[in-house]
Amino acid sequence: MDKIISSQEIIFELEKKIGDPSIDLILKDNIKNGKNYKFKFIDLFAGIGGFRIAFEKHGGKSVFTSEWDKNSQYTFYANFKEIPKGDINAIDPNSIPQHNILLAGFPCQAFSIAGHRKGFEDIRGTLFFNIAKILESKSPPAFLLENVKGLENHNNGETLNRMREILELKLNYKVKIEVLNSMTHANIPQNRERIFFVGIHNEYYKGEFCFPKEIELKKTIHDCLLAEKQDDKYYYKSNHPYYTELEKNVTKRDTIYQWRRKYVRENKSNVCPTLTANMGTGGHNVPIIRDKFGIRKLTPRECANFQGYSPKYILPKIADSKLYYQIGNSVTVPLIERIAKRMIKYLEY
């Protein structure tokens, strides 16, 4: 387990990794935390700040951020000059500032569904429990939660049903749940389905919340891929164990392939397959392309492009495997921007 380090240590290490402590690291196009903010939000399991970028774009001010992963904290600091709080389990919900919207892209975890329903006792020990306790303590007007599509059918749908019960019956929110895809709802050429919960507190409810509708996908993979030659480390050499199979199957420049343990899979939809946290660690799900220089993996920057991050977004000088993990865990920013716009309009901020 990584040791707990101080904010000053993170800043020192981050600045070494970036290489220039004097550089202005703030994304000024996104930061709107001055006097003119329209609402306040908190960002739980914040990762590298995808939710934050989207909600700041619509006039929000972040008043609390939590992210336990040290390397994600590096990347977050690089872009926002702020160190997120650590493990959410160690944070007293009552210490969190009042806010208008709670944001959380939380991990999917199993919890007890046997016997009589016991409310919070059913979810104690899960990260969803931490979200529920904050909602109980602060009762913000709204929340937005994100998870993998698989949550929809986890435990034959019982996990999702139990979450909805707690949010609606115990915490007094009207909840709308929908699965959205980045390629159909965000004009981002990545086949990425995620489940979203929007909750409106009963005191602020004025009719059903509507998620964004599908929009035309106008971008192609070439809007996200880098045309110039990349570092040699991303290219497969002729002595690589997979090279013969890759050379035989990775033949087109207008598609993205994946190495699926023992074979190559072509993504025939001409979009990027779902980016995952295990990218870059070898084996399953590694996205691969052929460019005019050879066969290679997607770079971290290209993966960030496929999540809709700005070219100005800083990727610090940490191991590629850490960046792949962070980007694979991230939300698709333009999709969150569209949801945020709907929420802000609904709440009249």
C-alpha positions as CSV (number, residue, x, y, z in Angstrom):
1,M,0.0,0.0,0.0
2,D,1.3,3.5,-0.9
3,K,2.3,5.5,2.1
4,I,0.3,8.6,2.9
5,I,2.2,11.7,1.8
6,S,1.7,15.4,2.6
7,S,0.4,18.0,0.2
8,Q,3.9,19.6,0.1
9,E,5.4,16.3,-0.8
10,I,2.9,15.9,-3.7
11,I,3.6,19.4,-4.9
12,F,7.4,18.8,-4.8
13,E,7.2,15.5,-6.6
14,L,4.8,16.8,-9.1
15,E,6.9,19.8,-10.0
16,K,9.9,17.5,-10.5
17,K,7.9,15.3,-12.8
18,I,6.7,18.3,-14.8
19,G,10.2,19.7,-14.9
20,D,9.4,23.4,-14.5
21,P,7.9,24.5,-11.2
22,S,7.3,28.0,-12.6
23,I,5.0,26.9,-15.4
24,D,1.4,28.1,-15.1
25,L,-0.4,24.9,-14.6
26,I,-4.0,26.1,-14.5
27,L,-6.4,25.5,-17.4
28,K,-7.7,29.1,-17.5
29,D,-10.3,28.1,-20.2
30,N,-12.0,25.9,-17.6
31,I,-11.5,27.6,-14.3
32,K,-14.4,29.8,-13.2
33,N,-13.9,29.8,-9.5
34,G,-13.9,33.5,-9.0
35,K,-16.6,35.7,-7.6
36,N,-19.0,35.1,-10.5
37,Y,-19.7,31.4,-9.9
38,K,-23.4,30.3,-10.1
39,F,-23.3,27.3,-7.8
40,K,-21.0,25.1,-5.6
41,F,-20.2,21.5,-6.1
42,I,-18.1,18.7,-4.5
43,D,-16.2,16.2,-6.5
44,L,-15.8,12.7,-5.0
45,F,-13.6,10.0,-6.5
46,A,-12.4,12.9,-8.7
47,G,-9.7,11.1,-10.7
48,I,-8.1,13.6,-13.0
49,G,-10.9,16.2,-12.9
50,G,-13.2,15.4,-15.8
51,F,-16.3,16.2,-13.8
52,R,-14.7,19.4,-12.5
53,I,-13.9,20.7,-16.0
54,A,-17.4,20.1,-17.2
55,F,-19.2,21.8,-14.2
56,E,-16.7,24.7,-14.1
57,K,-17.5,25.4,-17.7
58,H,-21.1,26.0,-16.7
59,G,-20.2,28.4,-13.9
60,G,-19.7,26.1,-10.9
61,K,-17.2,26.4,-8.1
62,S,-15.5,23.3,-6.6
63,V,-15.6,23.5,-2.8
64,F,-14.3,20.0,-2.0
65,T,-12.4,17.3,-3.9
66,S,-11.5,13.8,-2.8
67,E,-9.2,11.3,-4.7
68,W,-7.1,8.7,-2.9
69,D,-4.8,7.6,-5.8
70,K,-1.4,9.4,-5.5
71,N,-0.7,9.5,-9.2
72,S,-4.1,10.9,-10.0
73,Q,-3.4,13.6,-7.4
74,Y,-0.3,14.5,-9.3
75,T,-2.3,14.9,-12.5
76,F,-5.0,16.8,-10.7
77,Y,-2.6,19.2,-9.1
78,A,-0.9,19.8,-12.5
79,N,-4.1,21.1,-13.9
80,F,-5.9,22.7,-11.0
81,K,-3.1,23.7,-8.6
82,E,-5.1,21.9,-5.8
83,I,-4.4,18.7,-3.9
84,P,-7.5,16.6,-3.5
85,K,-8.3,15.2,-0.1
86,G,-7.4,11.5,0.3
87,D,-9.4,8.4,1.3
88,I,-13.1,9.3,1.5
89,N,-13.5,6.7,4.3
90,A,-11.4,8.9,6.6
91,I,-13.4,12.1,5.9
92,D,-16.2,13.1,8.3
93,P,-19.3,13.9,6.1
94,N,-20.1,16.8,8.5
95,S,-16.8,18.5,7.7
96,I,-17.6,18.8,4.0
97,P,-18.8,22.3,2.9
98,Q,-22.4,22.9,1.9
99,H,-22.9,22.6,-1.8
100,N,-25.5,22.6,-4.5
101,I,-24.4,19.5,-6.5
102,L,-22.6,16.3,-5.5
103,L,-20.5,14.6,-8.2
104,A,-19.1,11.1,-8.0
105,G,-17.8,8.5,-10.4
106,F,-17.7,5.7,-7.9
107,P,-16.5,2.1,-8.2
108,C,-19.0,-0.7,-8.5
109,Q,-19.0,-2.8,-5.4
110,A,-21.2,-5.6,-4.1
111,F,-23.2,-5.3,-0.9
112,S,-25.6,-7.4,1.0
113,I,-29.0,-8.0,-0.6
114,A,-30.1,-11.0,1.5
115,G,-32.9,-10.9,4.0
116,H,-34.8,-7.8,5.2
117,R,-33.8,-4.4,3.8
118,K,-31.9,-2.4,6.4
119,G,-31.2,0.8,4.6
120,F,-27.7,2.1,5.3
121,E,-26.7,-1.2,7.0
122,D,-27.0,-3.0,3.6
123,I,-24.3,-0.8,2.1
124,R,-22.0,-0.2,5.1
125,G,-18.4,-0.7,4.1
126,T,-18.9,0.3,0.4
127,L,-18.0,3.5,-1.3
128,F,-21.6,4.1,-2.2
129,F,-22.2,4.2,1.6
130,N,-19.9,7.3,1.8
131,I,-21.9,9.0,-0.9
132,A,-25.1,8.2,0.9
133,K,-23.8,9.5,4.2
134,I,-22.8,12.8,2.6
135,L,-26.1,13.2,1.0
136,E,-27.8,12.5,4.3
137,S,-25.6,15.1,6.1
138,K,-25.7,17.9,3.5
139,S,-28.9,17.3,1.4
140,P,-27.7,19.1,-1.7
141,P,-30.4,20.0,-4.2
142,A,-28.9,17.6,-6.8
143,F,-26.3,14.9,-7.5
144,L,-24.7,13.2,-10.5
145,L,-23.3,9.7,-10.2
146,E,-21.5,7.7,-12.8
147,N,-20.6,4.0,-13.0
148,V,-19.9,1.2,-15.4
149,K,-22.8,-0.1,-17.5
150,G,-22.5,-3.5,-15.8
151,L,-24.0,-2.0,-12.7
152,E,-27.3,-2.1,-14.5
153,N,-27.4,-5.9,-14.3
154,H,-25.1,-6.5,-11.2
155,N,-26.7,-9.1,-9.0
156,N,-29.5,-9.5,-11.5
157,G,-30.3,-5.8,-11.1
158,E,-30.7,-6.0,-7.3
159,T,-27.7,-3.8,-6.6
160,L,-29.1,-1.0,-8.7
161,N,-32.6,-1.4,-7.2
162,R,-31.2,-1.2,-3.6
163,M,-29.2,1.9,-4.5
164,R,-32.3,3.5,-5.9
165,E,-34.3,2.6,-2.8
166,I,-31.8,4.3,-0.5
167,L,-31.5,7.4,-2.6
168,E,-35.3,7.8,-3.0
169,L,-36.8,6.4,0.2
170,K,-34.1,7.1,2.7
171,L,-32.6,10.3,1.3
172,N,-35.6,11.9,-0.4
173,Y,-34.4,12.3,-4.0
174,K,-36.2,11.7,-7.2
175,V,-33.7,9.7,-9.3
176,K,-33.4,9.3,-13.1
177,I,-31.0,6.6,-14.3
178,E,-29.9,6.2,-17.9
179,V,-27.1,4.5,-19.9
180,L,-25.3,6.9,-22.3
181,N,-22.6,6.3,-24.9
182,S,-19.9,8.8,-25.7
183,M,-20.1,8.1,-29.4
184,T,-23.9,8.7,-29.5
185,H,-24.3,11.5,-26.9
186,A,-21.0,13.4,-27.0
187,N,-19.6,13.5,-30.5
188,I,-16.6,11.6,-29.3
189,P,-15.5,8.6,-31.4
190,Q,-15.2,6.1,-28.5
191,N,-17.7,3.3,-27.9
192,R,-18.1,4.0,-24.2
193,E,-21.3,3.1,-22.4
194,R,-21.7,4.3,-18.8
195,I,-24.7,4.5,-16.4
196,F,-25.6,7.8,-14.9
197,F,-27.8,8.7,-12.0
198,V,-29.2,12.2,-11.7
199,G,-30.9,12.9,-8.4
200,I,-33.1,15.9,-7.6
201,H,-34.0,16.5,-3.9
202,N,-37.8,16.4,-3.3
203,E,-37.7,20.1,-2.2
204,Y,-36.3,21.1,-5.6
205,Y,-38.2,18.6,-7.8
206,K,-40.4,20.1,-10.5
207,G,-40.9,17.3,-12.9
208,E,-38.8,14.6,-14.5
209,F,-35.2,15.3,-15.4
210,C,-34.3,14.6,-19.0
211,F,-30.9,13.4,-20.0
212,P,-29.4,14.7,-23.3
213,K,-30.6,13.2,-26.5
214,E,-28.4,11.5,-29.1
215,I,-26.5,13.7,-31.4
216,E,-24.7,13.0,-34.7
217,L,-21.2,11.7,-34.5
218,K,-19.2,14.0,-36.7
219,K,-15.7,13.4,-35.4
220,T,-13.6,10.4,-36.6
221,I,-10.7,8.7,-34.9
222,H,-8.4,10.9,-36.9
223,D,-9.6,13.9,-34.9
224,C,-8.1,12.2,-31.9
225,L,-5.0,10.4,-33.3
226,L,-1.7,12.2,-33.7
227,A,-0.4,12.2,-37.3
228,E,3.3,12.7,-36.5
229,K,5.7,9.9,-35.5
230,Q,5.5,9.1,-31.8
231,D,8.2,7.9,-29.4
232,D,9.7,4.6,-30.4
233,K,8.5,3.0,-27.1
234,Y,4.9,2.9,-28.5
235,Y,5.8,0.9,-31.6
236,Y,6.0,-2.9,-31.8
237,K,9.4,-4.2,-32.8
238,S,9.8,-7.2,-35.1
239,N,11.1,-9.2,-32.1
240,H,8.0,-8.7,-30.0
241,P,6.1,-11.9,-29.2
242,Y,2.9,-10.5,-30.8
243,Y,4.5,-9.0,-33.8
244,T,3.9,-11.7,-36.4
245,E,0.2,-11.8,-35.5
246,L,0.0,-8.0,-35.4
247,E,1.7,-7.6,-38.8
248,K,-0.7,-10.1,-40.4
249,N,-3.9,-8.5,-39.0
250,V,-3.3,-4.8,-38.3
251,T,-3.6,-3.7,-41.9
252,K,-5.8,-0.6,-42.1
253,R,-5.1,3.0,-41.0
254,D,-8.7,3.9,-40.6
255,T,-9.6,1.7,-37.6
256,I,-8.4,0.8,-34.1
257,Y,-7.5,-2.7,-33.2
258,Q,-7.2,-4.5,-29.8
259,W,-5.0,-7.3,-28.7
260,R,-7.4,-9.7,-27.0
261,R,-5.1,-12.0,-25.1
262,K,-4.2,-14.3,-28.1
263,Y,-5.6,-12.7,-31.2
264,V,-6.2,-9.3,-32.8
265,R,-9.7,-7.8,-33.0
266,E,-10.6,-5.1,-35.5
267,N,-13.1,-2.5,-34.3
268,K,-15.3,-2.3,-37.4
269,S,-17.4,0.5,-36.1
270,N,-14.5,2.9,-37.0
271,V,-14.5,4.4,-33.5
272,C,-12.2,3.7,-30.5
273,P,-13.2,0.7,-28.3
274,T,-13.8,1.4,-24.7
275,L,-10.7,2.8,-23.0
276,T,-10.1,0.8,-19.8
277,A,-7.9,1.3,-16.7
278,N,-5.8,-1.7,-17.6
279,M,-4.5,-0.2,-20.8
280,G,-0.8,-0.2,-21.1
281,T,-0.2,-3.1,-18.8
282,G,0.0,-5.6,-21.6
283,G,-2.4,-8.2,-22.8
284,H,-6.2,-7.7,-22.9
285,N,-7.8,-4.6,-24.4
286,V,-4.7,-2.7,-25.5
287,P,-5.8,-0.3,-28.3
288,I,-3.5,-0.5,-31.4
289,I,-3.2,1.4,-34.7
290,R,-1.2,1.3,-37.8
291,D,0.3,4.6,-38.9
292,K,2.7,5.3,-41.7
293,F,5.6,4.6,-39.3
294,G,4.5,1.2,-38.1
295,I,2.1,-0.6,-35.6
296,R,1.8,1.0,-32.2
297,K,-0.3,1.5,-29.1
298,L,-2.3,4.6,-28.6
299,T,-0.4,7.2,-26.6
300,P,-1.7,8.6,-23.3
301,R,-2.3,11.9,-25.1
302,E,-4.4,10.2,-27.8
303,C,-6.4,8.4,-25.1
304,A,-7.1,11.8,-23.4
305,N,-8.3,13.0,-26.8
306,F,-10.7,10.1,-27.0
307,Q,-12.1,11.2,-23.6
308,G,-12.6,14.8,-24.8
309,Y,-9.8,16.5,-22.8
310,S,-8.4,19.7,-24.2
311,P,-4.9,19.6,-25.8
312,K,-4.0,22.1,-23.1
313,Y,-4.7,19.5,-20.4
314,I,-1.4,18.6,-18.8
315,L,-0.2,15.0,-18.6
316,P,2.6,15.1,-16.0
317,K,5.8,13.1,-16.4
318,I,4.8,10.0,-14.6
319,A,4.8,6.4,-15.9
320,D,2.6,5.8,-19.0
321,S,0.9,2.9,-17.2
322,K,-0.4,5.4,-14.5
323,L,-1.7,7.8,-17.2
324,Y,-3.4,5.0,-19.0
325,Y,-5.0,3.9,-15.8
326,Q,-6.2,7.5,-15.0
327,I,-7.6,8.1,-18.5
328,G,-9.3,4.7,-18.7
329,N,-11.0,5.5,-15.3
330,S,-12.0,9.0,-16.4
331,V,-15.4,10.3,-17.7
332,T,-15.8,11.6,-21.2
333,V,-15.7,15.3,-20.6
334,P,-18.1,16.6,-23.4
335,L,-20.7,14.1,-22.2
336,I,-20.5,15.4,-18.7
337,E,-20.7,18.9,-20.0
338,R,-24.0,18.1,-21.8
339,I,-25.5,16.5,-18.6
340,A,-24.2,19.5,-16.5
341,K,-25.9,21.9,-18.9
342,R,-29.3,20.1,-18.4
343,M,-28.9,20.0,-14.6
344,I,-28.0,23.7,-14.4
345,K,-31.0,24.6,-16.5
346,Y,-33.3,22.4,-14.4
347,L,-32.0,23.9,-11.1
348,E,-32.1,27.5,-12.6
349,Y,-28.6,28.4,-11.5
